[in-house]
Amino acid sequence: MKEMRAIEISEPGGADVLRQIFRSIPKPNRNEVLIKISYAGVNRPDVLQRAGSYLPPHGASDLPGLEASGTILDIGDNVTNWNIGDEVCALLPGGGYAEYALTQASHCLPVPKGMSLKQAAALPETFFTVWSNVFQRGKLKPNERFLVHGGSSGIGTTAIQLANVFGSEVYATAGSDVKCLVCEELGAKRAINYNKEDFLDVIKSIGGVHLILDMVGGAYIAKNINALVDDGRLVQIAFLKGAKVEVNFAQIMTRRLTFTGSTLRPQSDLSKTQIASELLEKIWPLLGAGRLNPIIDSVFELEDVGSAHLLMESSKHIGKILLKVE
């Protein structure tokens, strides 16, 4: 078998530009593994790539898909830590919307004890993102107050659980009472329905928070700055409501605030390897013990990827959206 099913973006546009094609199965270089994909994750960057506003990094597959689970089918000459037949979940540079995909061997992680391949597919993108931004970059500490926007998203449900298990006091925003209830069941002390309340009023009433993880941007940026305690940190990972706003940055100096951010995909292979190593050491045992769990909203067949994207854009989902590939 030399060809595989895959989903390509025929041209920038809506969900209807995603089309099924056949391509040659790629070959791993000496540091890569070839994964026979069982499930692939659907993420916001996939939607942005489809729309033409988030181009793949140089050398990455043009196919969308940044995470997957499956079985290693082939390994490069330098790969010593994986064997053919191993079940893994992996962060991908692209290409996850296909039956087979390549990634750096060091960006793979074992399927946690007791978890299925379906559950494992929901881990890489969110856990890499949350760990690197909340704990490495944001330096969240036990007993600090932490606010995550989009608390019912894949990122949000992961951030709530991780911050809670490490002893922080967690707050979240979400767009409905049902979503807020889910956030609180996952460990948030208080979830704020942003369609009913102003999150800034609620956060100010508790004395502010030490760290905020935000993917909204727009008008939230100024509110986030006002919601921080002195020496607080704001970490930006996306701009769903826009990246260009007018903000008075004087508070950053006078209150010693830190405003930072990152995106995962363009980071170096070494950086992603270091994140994977920390996850394996500090987080994978918690997943294996059942203290953390991926929240999965729905699973679509690969050929129904357009519906998966429409659900992602509707923001009606709670947790992760997956594609069933095998």
GULO-143719 format. One record per residue (C-alpha): residue number from 0; residue in one letter; y negated, x negated, z negated. Coordinates in Angstrom, 1 decimal, decimal comma. Layout:
N
SITE   koltor   torkol       c2       c1       c3
SITE      NUM        a        Y        X        Z
...
This chain:
326
SITE   koltor   torkol       c2       c1       c3
SITE        0        m      0,0      0,0      0,0
SITE        1        k     -3,2     -1,6      1,2
SITE        2        e     -5,7      1,2      0,9
SITE        3        m     -7,1      3,3     -1,9
SITE        4        r     -9,0      6,5     -2,4
SITE        5        a    -12,6      5,9     -3,5
SITE        6        i    -15,9      7,8     -3,8
SITE        7        e    -18,9      6,4     -2,0
SITE        8        i    -22,5      7,3     -1,8
SITE        9        s    -23,1      8,2      1,8
SITE       10        e    -26,9      8,1      1,4
SITE       11        p    -29,4      8,5     -1,5
SITE       12        g    -29,6     12,1     -2,5
SITE       13        g    -28,0     14,9     -4,5
SITE       14        a    -24,4     15,4     -5,7
SITE       15        d    -23,3     16,4     -2,2
SITE       16        v    -23,8     12,8     -0,9
SITE       17        l    -20,7     11,7     -2,9
SITE       18        r    -17,8     11,6     -0,5
SITE       19        q    -14,1     10,6     -0,6
SITE       20        i    -13,1      7,7      1,7
SITE       21        f    -10,4      5,1      2,0
SITE       22        r    -11,0      1,4      1,5
SITE       23        s     -8,9     -1,7      1,2
SITE       24        i     -7,7     -2,6     -2,3
SITE       25        p     -9,8     -5,5     -3,5
SITE       26        k     -8,3     -8,8     -4,6
SITE       27        p     -9,2    -10,5     -7,9
SITE       28        n    -10,9    -13,9     -8,0
SITE       29        r     -9,6    -16,4    -10,4
SITE       30        n    -11,5    -14,9    -13,4
SITE       31        e    -10,9    -11,2    -12,6
SITE       32        v     -8,2     -8,6    -13,0
SITE       33        l     -7,3     -5,7    -10,7
SITE       34        i     -7,0     -2,4    -12,6
SITE       35        k     -5,0      0,6    -11,4
SITE       36        i     -7,4      3,2    -12,7
SITE       37        s     -6,2      6,2    -14,7
SITE       38        y     -9,5      7,6    -15,8
SITE       39        a    -13,1      6,6    -15,1
SITE       40        g    -16,3      7,5    -17,0
SITE       41        v    -19,3      9,2    -15,5
SITE       42        n    -22,6      7,9    -16,8
SITE       43        r    -26,3      8,4    -16,2
SITE       44        p    -26,7      5,1    -14,2
SITE       45        d    -24,1      6,6    -11,7
SITE       46        v    -26,5      9,5    -11,2
SITE       47        l    -29,5      7,2    -10,8
SITE       48        q    -27,5      5,0     -8,3
SITE       49        r    -26,6      8,1     -6,3
SITE       50        a    -30,2      9,1     -6,1
SITE       51        g    -31,2      5,6     -4,9
SITE       52        s    -33,1      4,5     -7,9
SITE       53        y    -30,6      2,1     -9,5
SITE       54        l    -29,2     -0,4     -7,1
SITE       55        p    -26,0     -2,4     -8,0
SITE       56        p    -26,5     -6,0     -9,0
SITE       57        h    -25,9     -8,7     -6,4
SITE       58        g    -22,2     -9,2     -5,8
SITE       59        a    -21,2     -5,9     -7,5
SITE       60        s    -19,3     -3,2     -5,7
SITE       61        d    -21,5     -0,6     -4,0
SITE       62        l    -19,2      2,2     -5,3
SITE       63        p    -20,4      3,9     -8,5
SITE       64        g    -18,5      3,8    -11,8
SITE       65        l    -19,1      1,5    -14,7
SITE       66        e    -16,1      2,0    -16,9
SITE       67        a    -12,4      2,9    -16,6
SITE       68        s     -9,0      2,8    -18,2
SITE       69        g     -5,8      1,9    -16,6
SITE       70        t     -3,1     -0,7    -16,0
SITE       71        i     -3,6     -4,3    -14,9
SITE       72        l     -1,9     -4,7    -11,5
SITE       73        d     -3,0     -8,2    -10,6
SITE       74        i     -4,7    -11,2    -12,3
SITE       75        g     -6,7    -14,2    -11,2
SITE       76        d     -5,4    -17,8    -11,5
SITE       77        n     -7,6    -18,5    -14,5
SITE       78        v     -6,6    -15,4    -16,5
SITE       79        t     -4,4    -16,2    -19,5
SITE       80        n     -5,2    -13,4    -22,0
SITE       81        w     -3,8    -10,5    -19,9
SITE       82        n     -0,6     -9,8    -18,2
SITE       83        i      0,4     -7,5    -15,3
SITE       84        g      1,3     -4,1    -16,8
SITE       85        d     -1,1     -4,3    -19,8
SITE       86        e     -3,0     -1,1    -20,5
SITE       87        v     -6,7     -1,7    -20,9
SITE       88        c    -10,1     -0,1    -20,9
SITE       89        a    -12,9     -2,1    -19,2
SITE       90        l    -16,6     -2,4    -18,5
SITE       91        l    -17,0     -2,6    -14,7
SITE       92        p    -19,8     -4,0    -12,6
SITE       93        g    -19,2     -1,0    -10,3
SITE       94        g    -16,3      0,5     -8,4
SITE       95        g    -14,9      2,8    -11,0
SITE       96        y    -14,8      5,8     -8,8
SITE       97        a    -11,7      4,6     -7,1
SITE       98        e     -7,9      4,1     -7,5
SITE       99        y     -8,3      0,4     -8,1
SITE      100        a    -11,2     -1,7     -9,4
SITE      101        l    -12,0     -5,3    -10,3
SITE      102        t    -13,7     -6,7    -13,4
SITE      103        q    -14,0     -9,9    -15,3
SITE      104        a    -10,9    -10,3    -17,5
SITE      105        s    -13,1    -10,9    -20,5
SITE      106        h    -14,7     -7,5    -20,1
SITE      107        c    -11,4     -5,7    -20,7
SITE      108        l    -10,3     -4,5    -24,1
SITE      109        p     -6,9     -3,2    -25,2
SITE      110        v     -6,4      0,5    -25,5
SITE      111        p     -6,9      1,1    -29,3
SITE      112        k     -3,8      1,9    -31,3
SITE      113        g     -2,9      5,6    -31,2
SITE      114        m     -5,3      6,4    -28,3
SITE      115        s     -4,4      7,6    -24,8
SITE      116        l     -5,8      6,2    -21,6
SITE      117        k     -8,0      9,3    -21,3
SITE      118        q     -9,6      8,6    -24,7
SITE      119        a     -9,9      4,9    -23,9
SITE      120        a    -11,9      5,5    -20,7
SITE      121        a    -14,6      7,1    -22,8
SITE      122        l    -15,2      3,9    -24,8
SITE      123        p    -16,6      0,9    -22,8
SITE      124        e    -20,0      1,9    -21,6
SITE      125        t    -21,1      3,7    -24,7
SITE      126        f    -19,6      1,2    -27,2
SITE      127        f    -21,0     -1,8    -25,4
SITE      128        t    -24,4     -0,1    -25,2
SITE      129        v    -24,6      1,1    -28,7
SITE      130        w    -23,2     -2,1    -30,3
SITE      131        s    -25,6     -4,4    -28,3
SITE      132        n    -28,7     -2,2    -28,8
SITE      133        v    -28,3     -0,8    -32,3
SITE      134        f    -26,6     -3,6    -34,1
SITE      135        q    -27,2     -6,8    -32,1
SITE      136        r    -30,8     -6,1    -30,9
SITE      137        g    -31,9     -3,4    -33,4
SITE      138        k    -30,2     -5,1    -36,4
SITE      139        l    -29,4     -1,8    -38,2
SITE      140        k    -28,4     -2,4    -41,8
SITE      141        p    -26,6     -0,3    -44,4
SITE      142        n    -28,8      2,3    -46,2
SITE      143        e    -31,5      2,1    -43,5
SITE      144        r    -32,6      5,4    -41,9
SITE      145        f    -31,7      5,6    -38,2
SITE      146        l    -32,8      8,1    -35,5
SITE      147        v    -31,0      8,5    -32,2
SITE      148        h    -32,4     10,8    -29,5
SITE      149        g    -29,9     12,6    -27,3
SITE      150        g    -27,5     12,8    -30,2
SITE      151        s    -24,9     14,9    -28,3
SITE      152        s    -24,6     12,6    -25,3
SITE      153        g    -21,9     10,0    -25,0
SITE      154        i    -24,4      7,3    -26,3
SITE      155        g    -25,6      9,6    -29,1
SITE      156        t    -22,2     10,7    -30,4
SITE      157        t    -21,1      7,1    -30,4
SITE      158        a    -24,3      5,9    -32,2
SITE      159        i    -24,0      8,6    -34,9
SITE      160        q    -20,5      7,6    -35,7
SITE      161        l    -21,1      3,8    -35,7
SITE      162        a    -24,2      4,0    -37,8
SITE      163        n    -22,6      6,4    -40,2
SITE      164        v    -19,4      4,3    -40,7
SITE      165        f    -21,5      1,2    -41,4
SITE      166        g    -23,5      3,0    -44,1
SITE      167        s    -26,8      4,0    -42,6
SITE      168        e    -28,5      7,4    -43,0
SITE      169        v    -28,4      9,0    -39,6
SITE      170        y    -30,8     11,5    -37,9
SITE      171        a    -30,5     12,8    -34,4
SITE      172        t    -32,2     15,1    -31,9
SITE      173        a    -30,5     17,5    -29,6
SITE      174        g    -31,3     20,5    -27,4
SITE      175        s    -29,4     23,4    -29,1
SITE      176        d    -28,1     24,5    -32,4
SITE      177        v    -24,6     24,0    -31,2
SITE      178        k    -25,3     20,4    -30,2
SITE      179        c    -27,1     19,8    -33,6
SITE      180        l    -24,0     21,1    -35,4
SITE      181        v    -21,8     18,6    -33,6
SITE      182        c    -24,2     15,8    -34,5
SITE      183        e    -24,0     16,7    -38,1
SITE      184        e    -20,2     17,1    -38,0
SITE      185        l    -20,1     13,5    -36,7
SITE      186        g    -22,1     12,1    -39,5
SITE      187        a    -25,8     12,8    -39,0
SITE      188        k    -27,6     13,8    -42,2
SITE      189        r    -29,9     16,0    -40,2
SITE      190        a    -30,0     17,0    -36,5
SITE      191        i    -33,2     18,3    -35,1
SITE      192        n    -33,3     20,9    -32,3
SITE      193        y    -36,2     19,6    -30,3
SITE      194        n    -36,6     23,1    -28,7
SITE      195        k    -37,4     24,5    -32,1
SITE      196        e    -39,0     21,6    -34,1
SITE      197        d    -41,1     18,6    -33,5
SITE      198        f    -38,9     15,6    -34,5
SITE      199        l    -41,9     13,6    -35,6
SITE      200        d    -42,8     16,2    -38,2
SITE      201        v    -39,3     16,2    -39,6
SITE      202        i    -39,0     12,4    -39,6
SITE      203        k    -42,4     12,0    -41,3
SITE      204        s    -41,3     14,4    -44,0
SITE      205        i    -38,5     12,0    -45,0
SITE      206        g    -40,8      8,9    -44,9
SITE      207        g    -40,0      7,6    -41,5
SITE      208        v    -37,0      5,7    -40,1
SITE      209        h    -36,3      2,0    -39,8
SITE      210        l    -34,7      2,1    -36,3
SITE      211        i    -34,9      4,4    -33,3
SITE      212        l    -32,6      4,4    -30,3
SITE      213        d    -34,3      6,2    -27,4
SITE      214        m    -33,4      7,1    -23,9
SITE      215        v    -36,0      9,7    -23,3
SITE      216        g    -39,3      7,8    -23,0
SITE      217        g    -42,4      9,6    -21,8
SITE      218        a    -44,2     11,4    -24,6
SITE      219        y    -41,5     10,3    -27,1
SITE      220        i    -42,7      6,7    -27,0
SITE      221        a    -45,9      7,3    -29,0
SITE      222        k    -44,1      9,7    -31,3
SITE      223        n    -41,4      7,1    -31,9
SITE      224        i    -43,9      4,5    -32,9
SITE      225        n    -45,5      7,0    -35,4
SITE      226        a    -42,0      7,9    -36,8
SITE      227        l    -41,2      4,3    -37,7
SITE      228        v    -41,7      2,8    -41,2
SITE      229        d    -43,6     -0,5    -41,5
SITE      230        d    -41,5     -3,3    -39,9
SITE      231        g    -39,5     -0,7    -38,1
SITE      232        r    -37,8     -1,2    -34,7
SITE      233        l    -37,7      0,9    -31,5
SITE      234        v    -35,0      0,1    -29,0
SITE      235        q    -35,5      1,7    -25,5
SITE      236        i    -32,4      2,1    -23,2
SITE      237        a    -33,6      4,6    -20,6
SITE      238        f    -36,6      6,7    -19,5
SITE      239        l    -35,3     10,2    -18,7
SITE      240        k    -38,9     11,5    -19,1
SITE      241        g    -40,7      8,6    -17,5
SITE      242        a    -41,5      5,0    -18,2
SITE      243        k    -45,3      5,1    -17,7
SITE      244        v    -47,4      6,5    -20,5
SITE      245        e    -50,6      5,7    -22,4
SITE      246        v    -49,8      4,3    -25,9
SITE      247        n    -52,0      2,8    -28,5
SITE      248        f    -50,1     -0,4    -29,3
SITE      249        a    -52,4     -1,5    -32,2
SITE      250        q    -49,8     -0,1    -34,7
SITE      251        i    -47,3     -2,7    -33,5
SITE      252        m    -49,6     -5,4    -34,8
SITE      253        t    -50,9     -3,8    -37,9
SITE      254        r    -47,5     -2,4    -39,0
SITE      255        r    -45,4     -5,3    -37,7
SITE      256        l    -43,3     -3,1    -35,5
SITE      257        t    -40,8     -4,3    -32,9
SITE      258        f    -40,5     -2,5    -29,6
SITE      259        t    -37,6     -3,8    -27,4
SITE      260        g    -35,0     -2,6    -25,1
SITE      261        s    -32,3     -3,5    -22,6
SITE      262        t    -30,0     -2,3    -19,8
SITE      263        l    -26,4     -3,3    -19,8
SITE      264        r    -25,3     -3,6    -16,2
SITE      265        p    -27,6     -6,5    -15,1
SITE      266        q    -26,7     -8,7    -18,1
SITE      267        s    -24,7    -11,8    -17,6
SITE      268        d    -21,0    -12,0    -17,6
SITE      269        l    -21,2    -14,2    -20,7
SITE      270        s    -23,4    -11,7    -22,6
SITE      271        k    -20,9     -8,9    -21,8
SITE      272        t    -18,0    -11,1    -22,9
SITE      273        q    -19,8    -11,8    -26,2
SITE      274        i    -20,3     -8,0    -26,8
SITE      275        a    -16,6     -7,4    -26,0
SITE      276        s    -15,5    -10,1    -28,4
SITE      277        e    -17,5     -8,5    -31,3
SITE      278        l    -16,2     -5,0    -30,4
SITE      279        l    -12,6     -6,3    -30,5
SITE      280        e    -13,2     -7,9    -33,9
SITE      281        k    -15,3     -5,3    -35,7
SITE      282        i    -14,9     -2,0    -34,0
SITE      283        w    -11,4     -1,8    -32,4
SITE      284        p     -9,7     -1,8    -35,8
SITE      285        l    -11,8      1,2    -36,8
SITE      286        l    -10,9      3,0    -33,6
SITE      287        g     -7,2      2,2    -34,3
SITE      288        a     -7,5      3,5    -37,8
SITE      289        g     -9,0      6,8    -36,6
SITE      290        r    -12,4      6,2    -38,3
SITE      291        l    -14,2      6,5    -34,9
SITE      292        n    -13,3      8,7    -32,0
SITE      293        p    -14,7      9,2    -28,5
SITE      294        i    -16,0     12,7    -27,9
SITE      295        i    -14,9     14,0    -24,5
SITE      296        d    -16,6     17,0    -23,0
SITE      297        s    -14,7     17,5    -19,8
SITE      298        v    -12,4     15,9    -17,2
SITE      299        f    -12,8     16,3    -13,4
SITE      300        e    -10,5     15,3    -10,6
SITE      301        l    -11,8     12,4     -8,6
SITE      302        e    -12,4     14,5     -5,5
SITE      303        d    -14,5     16,9     -7,7
SITE      304        v    -16,9     14,2     -8,7
SITE      305        g    -19,9     16,2     -7,4
SITE      306        s    -19,3     18,8    -10,1
SITE      307        a    -19,1     16,1    -12,7
SITE      308        h    -22,5     14,8    -11,6
SITE      309        l    -24,0     18,3    -11,6
SITE      310        l    -22,8     18,7    -15,2
SITE      311        m    -24,3     15,4    -16,2
SITE      312        e    -27,7     16,3    -14,7
SITE      313        s    -27,6     19,7    -16,4
SITE      314        s    -27,3     18,0    -19,9
SITE      315        k    -25,1     20,9    -21,0
SITE      316        h    -22,3     18,5    -21,9
SITE      317        i    -21,4     17,2    -25,4
SITE      318        g    -20,0     13,7    -25,3
SITE      319        k    -18,4     12,0    -22,3
SITE      320        i    -17,6     13,3    -18,8
SITE      321        l    -14,5     11,7    -17,2
SITE      322        l    -12,8     11,5    -13,8
SITE      323        k     -9,0     11,7    -13,6
SITE      324        v     -8,0      9,3    -10,9
SITE      325        e     -4,2      8,8    -11,2
